[in-house]
Amino acid sequence: MEASPSNPPNMIYEVFINFRGIDVRSTLLGHLSQTLCNYGLIMIFVDSEELKIGNRLDERLERSIEESRTAIVILSPNYAIAKWPLRELAKIIESMGDGRTTRVFPLFFHHQTMQSKLKLIETKLKI
């Protein structure tokens, strides 16, 4: 693949998707990937395997983050419970500092807004 203004050297992926597998793998992830492909973003990195617990990111994941221009971080309710998404996020932030990853988009999945939470509390308390 040749380098161009839209595809700088060492950028293989247009988008790296960071997520907690158990929360989104069988729901949002497929729809998001398909939508991005439909809009012409064909070089998307999505880890298709469940990662085993360890101390470091897999070299393949590190390289994929470094070689991605954009990251989408899917923040699901249990995102921060798992160590892998947080390790990937740390690498994404490091990659931003180095100027490799240029954009990061948070995507909140299944988060209640404060207004929804207040309505739920009011209903439970019958206010």
Secondary structure as UniProt FT lines:
FT   TURN            5..6
FT   TURN            9..10
FT   STRAND          13..18
FT   HELIX           21..24
FT   TURN            25..27
FT   HELIX           28..38
FT   TURN            39..40
FT   STRAND          44..45
FT   HELIX           59..66
FT   STRAND          68..75
FT   TURN            77..78
FT   HELIX           79..81
FT   HELIX           83..97
FT   TURN            98..99
FT   STRAND          103..108
FT   HELIX           114..125
//
